[in-house]
Amino acid sequence: MNTKNLVSLSLLVAIGAVLHAVIPPIFLGMKPDMMLTMMFLGIILFPEIKSVMLIAIVTGAISALTTGFPGGQLPNIIDKPVTALVFFSLFLMLGKFKKSILSVAILTAVGTVISGTVFLGSALFIVGLPGPFIALFGTVVLPTAAISTVVMIILYPVAQSIGRRTNLSSVTITTK
């Protein structure tokens, strides 16, 4: 892992932290996790296990520090590495299709649902939930998955263009 990769991953985490701080809660104190979208973008741009684990741990720690969910610190720390590893595994399994916008969009939606499930499940067992699991899932996780997917569809081509021009990433975008 070189310095350019670390700086790029740091910028993605910082952007995610700012987005996480400014987005208002949508249901029972829970809000869409845009740090997750930035983590996914980092994994897609730098698909190496060291980078994946680094961004997952840092994203989990910052999410834990900035969460508005009562007792959400430990669930955030659990959620991000688990989600990152599952997302990374799914990304690698896509083979030649992993570079397409459609694949990235679907992966983002699936990854967000996985993250929401892990977060809510761990919160349920550790601290309890402020409402029913299914209500939180339907009113926070699913809308967040939709929002994250749209954000990724917009950001991925931009990140790819910047990556190509600055020689940061070896992943190339396709339109399939």
Secondary structure by P-SEA (a helix, b strand, c coil): ccaaaaaaaaaaaaaaaaaaaccccccccccccaaaaaaaaaaaacccaaaaaaaaaaaaaaaaaccccccaaaaaaacaaaaaaaaaaaaaacccccccaaaaaaaaaaaaaaaaaaaaaaaaacccccccaaaaaaacaaaaaaaaaaaaaacaaaaaaaaaaaccccbbbbcc
